[in-house]
Amino acid sequence: KENEVKGGYSIQLPPGNNGPPLVFNQTHTDHRLRKIYRDVRFRKAMSLAINRDELNEVLWFGLGTPEQALPLGVPFVTDLDRNYMISYDPGKANSLLEEMGMKRGSDGIRLHPDGKSFTILWEYSLQFAGSSDFVTLIRDYWKAVGINVTLKEVTSQLTREKATNSTSDINMEWDVPFEPNLISQIDYYIPPYGDIGPLVGVQW
């Protein structure tokens, strides 16, 4: 790009793909985890704890556009939606977790509001995460606000099985809907859902 004029050539950058969406399973079979994941303060805190600008620079050469995982190319998604809770604000994230009663233990790791240990088991597939660096960086961001995360790479098939059975903590897929597939495959995105989604709230 820097030498286009001097070299007499033109570099065209295609729009590319969207980053990996991830969602907490709000119908988890474990009631202690379900209580946490259904609390909007927790989900806001986890979003605010992610440094999307750094992710963009480290993983996507600064060419991405940080935003929420939302349907792409549809008229009902606004800039307000895209920018909701995407700022990097670990201070606010910490405040929200404290408000929930998730106090830090002696090791700095936060406890469940009932006073017992709390750990997110993030079983991910590289098909959906894109790279192990993505999940590792996010784990580190969350650990910085006191949330313990255990990472485990598994197959895509297993992630879908666990999502269907509501036994996974975090669910991912390789896409969010674009206008064509939102129209042609709407059963993927509304109850009772197809086999991708990412699947959340299956029991609902």
C-alpha positions, 0 to 999 in steps of 0.5 A: 500500500505504501508503494502503490504510486511509485510501483504503478500497482494497486492493492485492493483489500476485500471486506474480509470476514467477521471476528469470532462471536462468543456468548455465555450459556444462559440455560446452563445445567449448572444452576450456579453458573446459570445464575452468573451468566444470566446476570447482565452485569456479568456479561457487561463486565466481561465485554468491558474487560476485553481490549478490542483495539489490542486484539485488532492490532495483534491478530488482525493487523489493525485492519478490523473494526471493533464492534459487537457481534450482530447481524451484518448488512441489515438496516435494523442494526445501528451504530449504537448497537455496534458500539454497545459496551465495546470500550475497554474499561476494566475499572467499570468491569471490576465495579460491576463484578463487585456489585454482583458480590463476586469478591476477590479471594486471597489469590486475587481471583473472584469467588461466586457470590455464594463464597465458593470458587468460580471458574469458567471452562472455555472449551473452544474449537479452532474452527470457531475461535480462529486461533488459540491466541484469540482465546488466550488473550481474552482469558488474560483480559478476564483474569486481570479483573479477577475471573478465572478461566480454564481453556480447553481445545476440543472438536467443533462437534463436541462444542455443538453437542455441549451447546445443544445439551446446555453443558457448555459455559461459552458457545461460539460459531464461525459466523454471525448472520448476514442479510441473505442467510438471515432471510433464507435460514431464519430457523438458525437464529430463532427458537427452537434453533437449527444446529448452529447459532451460536446456540444459547438459551436452548432450554428456553 
